[in-house]
């Protein structure tokens, strides 16, 4: 939306939010089960991994 001049209905926003939240939960749950971590730690691992990947792609290392 915003700068892209997209105009979404409330239903579209809620649908996209539900999809995003569901996929995020699945990723955290899968990592938590696979590595025997609590959900909070699994979420941190995913977050730090994403930041590390962005830093690497920008050549800040």
KETORVO-927040 format. One record per atom (N, C-alpha, C, O): residue number from 1; atom name; x, y, z. Coordinates in steps of 0.05 Angstrom, whole numbers, plus 5000, padded with zeros to 4 digits. Layout:
<sites>
<site tike="NUM" rodren="CA" X="X" Y="Y" Z="Z"/>
...
</sites>
This chain:
<sites>
<site tike="1" rodren="N" X="5017" Y="4977" Z="5000"/>
<site tike="1" rodren="CA" X="5000" Y="5000" Z="5000"/>
<site tike="1" rodren="C" X="5018" Y="5025" Z="5000"/>
<site tike="1" rodren="O" X="5038" Y="5024" Z="4986"/>
<site tike="2" rodren="N" X="5011" Y="5045" Z="5014"/>
<site tike="2" rodren="CA" X="5027" Y="5069" Z="5017"/>
<site tike="2" rodren="C" X="5041" Y="5079" Z="4991"/>
<site tike="2" rodren="O" X="5027" Y="5086" Z="4972"/>
<site tike="3" rodren="N" X="5067" Y="5078" Z="4991"/>
<site tike="3" rodren="CA" X="5083" Y="5089" Z="4968"/>
<site tike="3" rodren="C" X="5078" Y="5074" Z="4942"/>
<site tike="3" rodren="O" X="5084" Y="5086" Z="4921"/>
<site tike="4" rodren="N" X="5069" Y="5050" Z="4943"/>
<site tike="4" rodren="CA" X="5065" Y="5034" Z="4919"/>
<site tike="4" rodren="C" X="5038" Y="5040" Z="4906"/>
<site tike="4" rodren="O" X="5032" Y="5030" Z="4884"/>
<site tike="5" rodren="N" X="5022" Y="5057" Z="4918"/>
<site tike="5" rodren="CA" X="4995" Y="5064" Z="4909"/>
<site tike="5" rodren="C" X="4977" Y="5039" Z="4906"/>
<site tike="5" rodren="O" X="4959" Y="5039" Z="4888"/>
<site tike="6" rodren="N" X="4981" Y="5019" Z="4922"/>
<site tike="6" rodren="CA" X="4962" Y="4996" Z="4923"/>
<site tike="6" rodren="C" X="4940" Y="5004" Z="4942"/>
<site tike="6" rodren="O" X="4944" Y="5017" Z="4963"/>
<site tike="7" rodren="N" X="4916" Y="4996" Z="4936"/>
<site tike="7" rodren="CA" X="4893" Y="5000" Z="4953"/>
<site tike="7" rodren="C" X="4880" Y="4974" Z="4958"/>
<site tike="7" rodren="O" X="4867" Y="4962" Z="4940"/>
<site tike="8" rodren="N" X="4883" Y="4964" Z="4982"/>
<site tike="8" rodren="CA" X="4872" Y="4938" Z="4990"/>
<site tike="8" rodren="C" X="4847" Y="4942" Z="5007"/>
<site tike="8" rodren="O" X="4845" Y="4960" Z="5023"/>
<site tike="9" rodren="N" X="4829" Y="4924" Z="5003"/>
<site tike="9" rodren="CA" X="4805" Y="4924" Z="5020"/>
<site tike="9" rodren="C" X="4813" Y="4912" Z="5048"/>
<site tike="9" rodren="O" X="4834" Y="4900" Z="5051"/>
<site tike="10" rodren="N" X="4795" Y="4916" Z="5067"/>
<site tike="10" rodren="CA" X="4800" Y="4905" Z="5094"/>
<site tike="10" rodren="C" X="4804" Y="4875" Z="5092"/>
<site tike="10" rodren="O" X="4821" Y="4864" Z="5105"/>
<site tike="11" rodren="N" X="4787" Y="4862" Z="5076"/>
<site tike="11" rodren="CA" X="4788" Y="4833" Z="5074"/>
<site tike="11" rodren="C" X="4815" Y="4824" Z="5062"/>
<site tike="11" rodren="O" X="4826" Y="4804" Z="5070"/>
<site tike="12" rodren="N" X="4825" Y="4839" Z="5042"/>
<site tike="12" rodren="CA" X="4851" Y="4832" Z="5030"/>
<site tike="12" rodren="C" X="4873" Y="4835" Z="5050"/>
<site tike="12" rodren="O" X="4891" Y="4818" Z="5052"/>
<site tike="13" rodren="N" X="4872" Y="4856" Z="5066"/>
<site tike="13" rodren="CA" X="4893" Y="4860" Z="5087"/>
<site tike="13" rodren="C" X="4892" Y="4838" Z="5107"/>
<site tike="13" rodren="O" X="4913" Y="4827" Z="5114"/>
<site tike="14" rodren="N" X="4868" Y="4830" Z="5116"/>
<site tike="14" rodren="CA" X="4866" Y="4809" Z="5136"/>
<site tike="14" rodren="C" X="4875" Y="4782" Z="5124"/>
<site tike="14" rodren="O" X="4887" Y="4766" Z="5138"/>
<site tike="15" rodren="N" X="4869" Y="4777" Z="5099"/>
<site tike="15" rodren="CA" X="4877" Y="4753" Z="5086"/>
<site tike="15" rodren="C" X="4908" Y="4751" Z="5084"/>
<site tike="15" rodren="O" X="4920" Y="4730" Z="5090"/>
<site tike="16" rodren="N" X="4920" Y="4773" Z="5075"/>
<site tike="16" rodren="CA" X="4949" Y="4774" Z="5073"/>
<site tike="16" rodren="C" X="4963" Y="4771" Z="5101"/>
<site tike="16" rodren="O" X="4983" Y="4758" Z="5103"/>
<site tike="17" rodren="N" X="4951" Y="4784" Z="5121"/>
<site tike="17" rodren="CA" X="4961" Y="4782" Z="5148"/>
<site tike="17" rodren="C" X="4960" Y="4754" Z="5158"/>
<site tike="17" rodren="O" X="4979" Y="4743" Z="5170"/>
<site tike="18" rodren="N" X="4937" Y="4741" Z="5154"/>
<site tike="18" rodren="CA" X="4934" Y="4713" Z="5163"/>
<site tike="18" rodren="C" X="4954" Y="4695" Z="5150"/>
<site tike="18" rodren="O" X="4966" Y="4678" Z="5163"/>
<site tike="19" rodren="N" X="4959" Y="4698" Z="5124"/>
<site tike="19" rodren="CA" X="4978" Y="4682" Z="5109"/>
<site tike="19" rodren="C" X="5006" Y="4686" Z="5121"/>
<site tike="19" rodren="O" X="5021" Y="4667" Z="5126"/>
<site tike="20" rodren="N" X="5014" Y="4712" Z="5124"/>
<site tike="20" rodren="CA" X="5040" Y="4718" Z="5134"/>
<site tike="20" rodren="C" X="5045" Y="4707" Z="5162"/>
<site tike="20" rodren="O" X="5066" Y="4696" Z="5168"/>
<site tike="21" rodren="N" X="5025" Y="4711" Z="5180"/>
<site tike="21" rodren="CA" X="5028" Y="4701" Z="5207"/>
<site tike="21" rodren="C" X="5029" Y="4670" Z="5208"/>
<site tike="21" rodren="O" X="5044" Y="4659" Z="5224"/>
<site tike="22" rodren="N" X="5013" Y="4658" Z="5191"/>
<site tike="22" rodren="CA" X="5012" Y="4628" Z="5191"/>
<site tike="22" rodren="C" X="5039" Y="4617" Z="5181"/>
<site tike="22" rodren="O" X="5050" Y="4598" Z="5193"/>
<site tike="23" rodren="N" X="5050" Y="4629" Z="5160"/>
<site tike="23" rodren="CA" X="5076" Y="4620" Z="5150"/>
<site tike="23" rodren="C" X="5098" Y="4625" Z="5170"/>
<site tike="23" rodren="O" X="5116" Y="4608" Z="5173"/>
<site tike="24" rodren="N" X="5097" Y="4648" Z="5184"/>
<site tike="24" rodren="CA" X="5117" Y="4653" Z="5204"/>
<site tike="24" rodren="C" X="5115" Y="4633" Z="5227"/>
<site tike="24" rodren="O" X="5136" Y="4623" Z="5237"/>
<site tike="25" rodren="N" X="5091" Y="4627" Z="5236"/>
<site tike="25" rodren="CA" X="5087" Y="4607" Z="5257"/>
<site tike="25" rodren="C" X="5098" Y="4580" Z="5248"/>
<site tike="25" rodren="O" X="5112" Y="4567" Z="5264"/>
<site tike="26" rodren="N" X="5092" Y="4572" Z="5224"/>
<site tike="26" rodren="CA" X="5101" Y="4546" Z="5214"/>
<site tike="26" rodren="C" X="5132" Y="4544" Z="5214"/>
<site tike="26" rodren="O" X="5143" Y="4524" Z="5222"/>
<site tike="27" rodren="N" X="5145" Y="4566" Z="5205"/>
<site tike="27" rodren="CA" X="5174" Y="4566" Z="5204"/>
<site tike="27" rodren="C" X="5186" Y="4564" Z="5233"/>
<site tike="27" rodren="O" X="5205" Y="4549" Z="5237"/>
<site tike="28" rodren="N" X="5175" Y="4579" Z="5251"/>
<site tike="28" rodren="CA" X="5184" Y="4578" Z="5279"/>
<site tike="28" rodren="C" X="5179" Y="4551" Z="5291"/>
<site tike="28" rodren="O" X="5197" Y="4540" Z="5304"/>
<site tike="29" rodren="N" X="5155" Y="4541" Z="5287"/>
<site tike="29" rodren="CA" X="5148" Y="4515" Z="5299"/>
<site tike="29" rodren="C" X="5166" Y="4492" Z="5288"/>
<site tike="29" rodren="O" X="5176" Y="4475" Z="5303"/>
<site tike="30" rodren="N" X="5171" Y="4493" Z="5261"/>
<site tike="30" rodren="CA" X="5187" Y="4472" Z="5249"/>
<site tike="30" rodren="C" X="5216" Y="4473" Z="5260"/>
<site tike="30" rodren="O" X="5227" Y="4453" Z="5266"/>
<site tike="31" rodren="N" X="5227" Y="4497" Z="5263"/>
<site tike="31" rodren="CA" X="5254" Y="4500" Z="5274"/>
<site tike="31" rodren="C" X="5255" Y="4491" Z="5303"/>
<site tike="31" rodren="O" X="5274" Y="4478" Z="5311"/>
<site tike="32" rodren="N" X="5235" Y="4500" Z="5318"/>
<site tike="32" rodren="CA" X="5234" Y="4493" Z="5347"/>
<site tike="32" rodren="C" X="5233" Y="4462" Z="5350"/>
<site tike="32" rodren="O" X="5247" Y="4451" Z="5367"/>
<site tike="33" rodren="N" X="5217" Y="4449" Z="5335"/>
<site tike="33" rodren="CA" X="5215" Y="4420" Z="5337"/>
<site tike="33" rodren="C" X="5240" Y="4406" Z="5327"/>
<site tike="33" rodren="O" X="5250" Y="4387" Z="5339"/>
<site tike="34" rodren="N" X="5251" Y="4416" Z="5305"/>
<site tike="34" rodren="CA" X="5275" Y="4404" Z="5293"/>
<site tike="34" rodren="C" X="5300" Y="4406" Z="5310"/>
<site tike="34" rodren="O" X="5316" Y="4388" Z="5310"/>
<site tike="35" rodren="N" X="5303" Y="4429" Z="5323"/>
<site tike="35" rodren="CA" X="5327" Y="4435" Z="5339"/>
<site tike="35" rodren="C" X="5322" Y="4433" Z="5369"/>
<site tike="35" rodren="O" X="5340" Y="4438" Z="5385"/>
<site tike="36" rodren="N" X="5298" Y="4424" Z="5376"/>
<site tike="36" rodren="CA" X="5290" Y="4422" Z="5405"/>
<site tike="36" rodren="C" X="5295" Y="4448" Z="5420"/>
<site tike="36" rodren="O" X="5309" Y="4449" Z="5440"/>
<site tike="37" rodren="N" X="5284" Y="4470" Z="5409"/>
<site tike="37" rodren="CA" X="5286" Y="4496" Z="5421"/>
<site tike="37" rodren="C" X="5258" Y="4505" Z="5430"/>
<site tike="37" rodren="O" X="5238" Y="4494" Z="5421"/>
<site tike="38" rodren="N" X="5257" Y="4524" Z="5448"/>
<site tike="38" rodren="CA" X="5231" Y="4535" Z="5454"/>
<site tike="38" rodren="C" X="5223" Y="4554" Z="5431"/>
<site tike="38" rodren="O" X="5241" Y="4562" Z="5415"/>
<site tike="39" rodren="N" X="5198" Y="4560" Z="5429"/>
<site tike="39" rodren="CA" X="5188" Y="4576" Z="5407"/>
<site tike="39" rodren="C" X="5202" Y="4604" Z="5406"/>
<site tike="39" rodren="O" X="5208" Y="4614" Z="5384"/>
<site tike="40" rodren="N" X="5206" Y="4615" Z="5429"/>
<site tike="40" rodren="CA" X="5219" Y="4642" Z="5430"/>
<site tike="40" rodren="C" X="5247" Y="4641" Z="5419"/>
<site tike="40" rodren="O" X="5255" Y="4658" Z="5403"/>
<site tike="41" rodren="N" X="5263" Y="4621" Z="5427"/>
<site tike="41" rodren="CA" X="5290" Y="4618" Z="5417"/>
<site tike="41" rodren="C" X="5290" Y="4613" Z="5387"/>
<site tike="41" rodren="O" X="5307" Y="4623" Z="5372"/>
<site tike="42" rodren="N" X="5272" Y="4597" Z="5378"/>
<site tike="42" rodren="CA" X="5270" Y="4591" Z="5349"/>
<site tike="42" rodren="C" X="5264" Y="4616" Z="5334"/>
<site tike="42" rodren="O" X="5275" Y="4621" Z="5312"/>
<site tike="43" rodren="N" X="5246" Y="4633" Z="5344"/>
<site tike="43" rodren="CA" X="5240" Y="4658" Z="5331"/>
<site tike="43" rodren="C" X="5264" Y="4676" Z="5330"/>
<site tike="43" rodren="O" X="5269" Y="4690" Z="5310"/>
<site tike="44" rodren="N" X="5280" Y="4677" Z="5352"/>
<site tike="44" rodren="CA" X="5304" Y="4693" Z="5352"/>
<site tike="44" rodren="C" X="5324" Y="4683" Z="5331"/>
<site tike="44" rodren="O" X="5337" Y="4699" Z="5317"/>
<site tike="45" rodren="N" X="5327" Y="4657" Z="5329"/>
<site tike="45" rodren="CA" X="5346" Y="4645" Z="5309"/>
<site tike="45" rodren="C" X="5338" Y="4653" Z="5281"/>
<site tike="45" rodren="O" X="5355" Y="4661" Z="5265"/>
<site tike="46" rodren="N" X="5312" Y="4652" Z="5275"/>
<site tike="46" rodren="CA" X="5303" Y="4660" Z="5249"/>
<site tike="46" rodren="C" X="5308" Y="4690" Z="5244"/>
<site tike="46" rodren="O" X="5317" Y="4698" Z="5222"/>
<site tike="47" rodren="N" X="5302" Y="4706" Z="5264"/>
<site tike="47" rodren="CA" X="5306" Y="4735" Z="5261"/>
<site tike="47" rodren="C" X="5335" Y="4742" Z="5257"/>
<site tike="47" rodren="O" X="5341" Y="4758" Z="5239"/>
<site tike="48" rodren="N" X="5352" Y="4731" Z="5273"/>
<site tike="48" rodren="CA" X="5381" Y="4737" Z="5270"/>
<site tike="48" rodren="C" X="5392" Y="4727" Z="5243"/>
<site tike="48" rodren="O" X="5408" Y="4739" Z="5231"/>
<site tike="49" rodren="N" X="5382" Y="4704" Z="5235"/>
<site tike="49" rodren="CA" X="5390" Y="4693" Z="5209"/>
<site tike="49" rodren="C" X="5382" Y="4711" Z="5186"/>
<site tike="49" rodren="O" X="5398" Y="4715" Z="5167"/>
<site tike="50" rodren="N" X="5359" Y="4723" Z="5188"/>
<site tike="50" rodren="CA" X="5350" Y="4741" Z="5167"/>
<site tike="50" rodren="C" X="5367" Y="4767" Z="5166"/>
<site tike="50" rodren="O" X="5374" Y="4776" Z="5145"/>
<site tike="51" rodren="N" X="5373" Y="4777" Z="5190"/>
<site tike="51" rodren="CA" X="5390" Y="4801" Z="5191"/>
<site tike="51" rodren="C" X="5418" Y="4794" Z="5181"/>
<site tike="51" rodren="O" X="5429" Y="4810" Z="5165"/>
<site tike="52" rodren="N" X="5429" Y="4772" Z="5189"/>
<site tike="52" rodren="CA" X="5456" Y="4764" Z="5179"/>
<site tike="52" rodren="C" X="5456" Y="4761" Z="5149"/>
<site tike="52" rodren="O" X="5475" Y="4769" Z="5136"/>
<site tike="53" rodren="N" X="5435" Y="4749" Z="5138"/>
<site tike="53" rodren="CA" X="5434" Y="4746" Z="5108"/>
<site tike="53" rodren="C" X="5432" Y="4773" Z="5095"/>
<site tike="53" rodren="O" X="5445" Y="4778" Z="5074"/>
<site tike="54" rodren="N" X="5417" Y="4792" Z="5106"/>
<site tike="54" rodren="CA" X="5415" Y="4819" Z="5094"/>
<site tike="54" rodren="C" X="5442" Y="4833" Z="5095"/>
<site tike="54" rodren="O" X="5450" Y="4847" Z="5076"/>
<site tike="55" rodren="N" X="5456" Y="4831" Z="5117"/>
<site tike="55" rodren="CA" X="5482" Y="4843" Z="5120"/>
<site tike="55" rodren="C" X="5501" Y="4831" Z="5100"/>
<site tike="55" rodren="O" X="5516" Y="4846" Z="5087"/>
<site tike="56" rodren="N" X="5501" Y="4805" Z="5097"/>
<site tike="56" rodren="CA" X="5518" Y="4792" Z="5077"/>
<site tike="56" rodren="C" X="5512" Y="4801" Z="5049"/>
<site tike="56" rodren="O" X="5530" Y="4807" Z="5033"/>
<site tike="57" rodren="N" X="5486" Y="4803" Z="5042"/>
<site tike="57" rodren="CA" X="5479" Y="4811" Z="5015"/>
<site tike="57" rodren="C" X="5486" Y="4840" Z="5009"/>
<site tike="57" rodren="O" X="5491" Y="4847" Z="4986"/>
<site tike="58" rodren="N" X="5487" Y="4856" Z="5029"/>
<site tike="58" rodren="CA" X="5494" Y="4885" Z="5025"/>
<site tike="58" rodren="C" X="5524" Y="4889" Z="5026"/>
<site tike="58" rodren="O" X="5534" Y="4911" Z="5020"/>
<site tike="59" rodren="N" X="5539" Y="4867" Z="5032"/>
<site tike="59" rodren="CA" X="5568" Y="4869" Z="5032"/>
<site tike="59" rodren="C" X="5579" Y="4884" Z="5056"/>
<site tike="59" rodren="O" X="5601" Y="4896" Z="5055"/>
<site tike="60" rodren="N" X="5565" Y="4884" Z="5078"/>
<site tike="60" rodren="CA" X="5573" Y="4898" Z="5102"/>
<site tike="60" rodren="C" X="5592" Y="4882" Z="5120"/>
<site tike="60" rodren="O" X="5600" Y="4891" Z="5141"/>
<site tike="61" rodren="N" X="5599" Y="4858" Z="5111"/>
<site tike="61" rodren="CA" X="5616" Y="4841" Z="5128"/>
<site tike="61" rodren="C" X="5645" Y="4846" Z="5124"/>
<site tike="61" rodren="O" X="5662" Y="4833" Z="5136"/>
</sites>
